[in-house]
Amino acid sequence: MALLPGHLTPLLQQQLTRLSTWMPFAKAAALLASFTHTQISAASAQRLTESIGLAYEAVQLAEVEQIEQAWPEVPAGPDKLVLSLDGAFVPLVHGEWAEVKTLVVGEVGVPKIVDEQQLASTHTHSYFSRLAEAEQFQRLTFGELYRRRVETVEQVAVVSDGAEWIQGYIDFHTPTATRILDFPHAAQRICQIGEAVLGAEHANLRAWQRQQLHHLKHDSPSAVLDSLRSFATAHDSVPLVAENLAYLEKREAHMQYPSFQAAGWPIGSGMVESANKLVVEARLKGAGMHWSRASVNPLLALRNAVCNHRWAEAWQQSEAHIRRCGIGRREVQSRSAAADEQPNTPAVPTPTLPISEPPDSILSRKPKADHPWRKKNSATKAAMAQAAHRART
């Protein structure tokens, strides 16, 4: 009869899971009841949703392992892709917070002229989000990067806030990419220097800031940095001034905004900041919500599926995985104001999904020397070998 474990039909399970991916579990259960006259508790809706999310995590991990084993040929990609990465914090139980990392991949459109300024547009965005350490995250994104054909794209740029873990990600996956420091982040640092030197209430502060930012966007960053050093000479011992100057000097190569704009690249990381709100915070950061660590990634996997417009594919793959391996459940510890109405509903504990380093036999199976995975990503393969060696020793 092609039934899945549980007392709901596969269609009802899919409908409830999809609703729960968009809204709190209690609201999803109530909406399902209003549509189908099927009664189910919020806790049961949560357990089902996390079980499906766990299955989809397993499917995506299997894709990563398949790539590591076969290094498959990558079809030709678009002319230009832009990547952007950032983190967003979500509330955990016991008052903790944890950073969810998100990768956004988009195609670059024809620049538009807005208010006499050239603005690069992006489209066809896709998302990958996980609560994971940096090295684990960069491994888990192999599947999304392969799907978007990053390896065969002629021009790739990465726009970010300049965080060190993001630089490591670029070194691992796309070491030849154009690195762009998000312009608002650079602007914020410059404005803070002006406030520290002139004072927040100084009459000329705003004019000075506008002038510096205009030069940064349209002229050489080296001239702006020289000007800042002279401007802040008497205040270079102030921690805020010294820190911001060091931050900007370290990223001078990533602030070549005139040439970036001339090449048609965006200079702002708005695509990933929007993703933080759309993919992560809209579902996991609601009023009264607190999540266990084990509950975050199953829901993120499903959020990626719906926001990437791949729900049908994700459900089909997850359903097939459950038929092969059975359904798994994590201990349900997350809660919302609605779920708290049924605090005594028992949870079903199961082990967490393991994320392992690739075995030696996988690392030894390299693609040909002229293969795109090898040609563009020799740094990637070396980093993976080093990670495996550290794990063994």
ChimeraX attribute file (.defattr): number of C-alpha atoms within 10 A of each C-alpha:
attribute: neighborCount
match mode: 1-to-1
recipient: residues
	/A:1	3
	/A:2	7
	/A:3	12
	/A:4	17
	/A:5	14
	/A:6	10
	/A:7	9
	/A:8	14
	/A:9	13
	/A:10	15
	/A:11	11
	/A:12	14
	/A:13	19
	/A:14	20
	/A:15	15
	/A:16	24
	/A:17	26
	/A:18	19
	/A:19	19
	/A:20	27
	/A:21	26
	/A:22	19
	/A:23	15
	/A:24	22
	/A:25	26
	/A:26	24
	/A:27	17
	/A:28	24
	/A:29	25
	/A:30	18
	/A:31	17
	/A:32	19
	/A:33	14
	/A:34	11
	/A:35	8
	/A:36	10
	/A:37	10
	/A:38	13
	/A:39	12
	/A:40	16
	/A:41	17
	/A:42	25
	/A:43	26
	/A:44	17
	/A:45	23
	/A:46	28
	/A:47	22
	/A:48	23
	/A:49	26
	/A:50	29
	/A:51	23
	/A:52	28
	/A:53	29
	/A:54	28
	/A:55	28
	/A:56	26
	/A:57	22
	/A:58	20
	/A:59	16
	/A:60	21
	/A:61	21
	/A:62	13
	/A:63	17
	/A:64	20
	/A:65	19
	/A:66	14
	/A:67	16
	/A:68	21
	/A:69	18
	/A:70	12
	/A:71	20
	/A:72	14
	/A:73	15
	/A:74	17
	/A:75	15
	/A:76	13
	/A:77	16
	/A:78	15
	/A:79	12
	/A:80	18
	/A:81	24
	/A:82	24
	/A:83	25
	/A:84	25
	/A:85	29
	/A:86	24
	/A:87	21
	/A:88	19
	/A:89	17
	/A:90	22
	/A:91	22
	/A:92	21
	/A:93	14
	/A:94	9
	/A:95	8
	/A:96	13
	/A:97	15
	/A:98	16
	/A:99	15
	/A:100	22
	/A:101	22
	/A:102	25
	/A:103	24
	/A:104	25
	/A:105	24
	/A:106	19
	/A:107	18
	/A:108	22
	/A:109	17
	/A:110	12
	/A:111	18
	/A:112	13
	/A:113	10
	/A:114	8
	/A:115	7
	/A:116	7
	/A:117	10
	/A:118	15
	/A:119	19
	/A:120	20
	/A:121	15
	/A:122	18
	/A:123	13
	/A:124	11
	/A:125	18
	/A:126	22
	/A:127	24
	/A:128	25
	/A:129	28
	/A:130	23
	/A:131	21
	/A:132	16
	/A:133	12
	/A:134	15
	/A:135	15
	/A:136	14
	/A:137	19
	/A:138	20
	/A:139	20
	/A:140	22
	/A:141	21
	/A:142	20
	/A:143	19
	/A:144	19
	/A:145	18
	/A:146	21
	/A:147	14
	/A:148	22
	/A:149	17
	/A:150	27
	/A:151	25
	/A:152	21
	/A:153	17
	/A:154	13
	/A:155	15
	/A:156	22
	/A:157	22
	/A:158	27
	/A:159	26
	/A:160	25
	/A:161	19
	/A:162	22
	/A:163	12
	/A:164	10
	/A:165	15
	/A:166	22
	/A:167	16
	/A:168	16
	/A:169	18
	/A:170	22
	/A:171	17
	/A:172	20
	/A:173	24
	/A:174	22
	/A:175	18
	/A:176	14
	/A:177	18
	/A:178	17
	/A:179	25
	/A:180	26
	/A:181	24
	/A:182	22
	/A:183	21
	/A:184	15
	/A:185	16
	/A:186	21
	/A:187	18
	/A:188	14
	/A:189	17
	/A:190	22
	/A:191	20
	/A:192	17
	/A:193	24
	/A:194	23
	/A:195	16
	/A:196	15
	/A:197	18
	/A:198	16
	/A:199	13
	/A:200	14
	/A:201	9
	/A:202	11
	/A:203	10
	/A:204	12
	/A:205	17
	/A:206	15
	/A:207	9
	/A:208	14
	/A:209	18
	/A:210	13
	/A:211	11
	/A:212	21
	/A:213	19
	/A:214	13
	/A:215	15
	/A:216	23
	/A:217	20
	/A:218	13
	/A:219	16
	/A:220	16
	/A:221	23
	/A:222	15
	/A:223	12
	/A:224	17
	/A:225	18
	/A:226	11
	/A:227	13
	/A:228	17
	/A:229	16
	/A:230	11
	/A:231	15
	/A:232	19
	/A:233	12
	/A:234	10
	/A:235	16
	/A:236	17
	/A:237	11
	/A:238	13
	/A:239	11
	/A:240	14
	/A:241	24
	/A:242	15
	/A:243	14
	/A:244	18
	/A:245	19
	/A:246	10
	/A:247	14
	/A:248	21
	/A:249	15
	/A:250	11
	/A:251	16
	/A:252	16
	/A:253	15
	/A:254	23
	/A:255	23
	/A:256	21
	/A:257	24
	/A:258	16
	/A:259	14
	/A:260	19
	/A:261	18
	/A:262	12
	/A:263	11
	/A:264	18
	/A:265	27
	/A:266	27
	/A:267	26
	/A:268	20
	/A:269	23
	/A:270	15
	/A:271	22
	/A:272	24
	/A:273	18
	/A:274	13
	/A:275	27
	/A:276	24
	/A:277	14
	/A:278	14
	/A:279	25
	/A:280	25
	/A:281	17
	/A:282	14
	/A:283	19
	/A:284	26
	/A:285	18
	/A:286	15
	/A:287	8
	/A:288	12
	/A:289	20
	/A:290	24
	/A:291	23
	/A:292	18
	/A:293	18
	/A:294	19
	/A:295	25
	/A:296	23
	/A:297	20
	/A:298	23
	/A:299	29
	/A:300	26
	/A:301	26
	/A:302	29
	/A:303	27
	/A:304	24
	/A:305	24
	/A:306	18
	/A:307	17
	/A:308	15
	/A:309	12
	/A:310	13
	/A:311	17
	/A:312	12
	/A:313	11
	/A:314	23
	/A:315	20
	/A:316	12
	/A:317	17
	/A:318	23
	/A:319	20
	/A:320	16
	/A:321	17
	/A:322	18
	/A:323	14
	/A:324	9
	/A:325	9
	/A:326	13
	/A:327	18
	/A:328	20
	/A:329	22
	/A:330	21
	/A:331	17
	/A:332	20
	/A:333	16
	/A:334	21
	/A:335	23
	/A:336	19
	/A:337	13
	/A:338	15
	/A:339	21
	/A:340	16
	/A:341	14
	/A:342	13
	/A:343	9
	/A:344	8
	/A:345	14
	/A:346	11
	/A:347	14
	/A:348	11
	/A:349	11
	/A:350	10
	/A:351	10
	/A:352	13
	/A:353	15
	/A:354	8
	/A:355	11
	/A:356	11
	/A:357	18
	/A:358	16
	/A:359	13
	/A:360	12
	/A:361	8
	/A:362	16
	/A:363	16
	/A:364	10
	/A:365	12
	/A:366	15
	/A:367	17
	/A:368	11
	/A:369	10
	/A:370	9
	/A:371	17
	/A:372	20
	/A:373	23
	/A:374	17
	/A:375	13
	/A:376	17
	/A:377	19
	/A:378	17
	/A:379	17
	/A:380	20
	/A:381	17
	/A:382	13
	/A:383	17
	/A:384	18
	/A:385	17
	/A:386	11
	/A:387	14
	/A:388	17
	/A:389	12
	/A:390	9
	/A:391	10
	/A:392	10
	/A:393	5
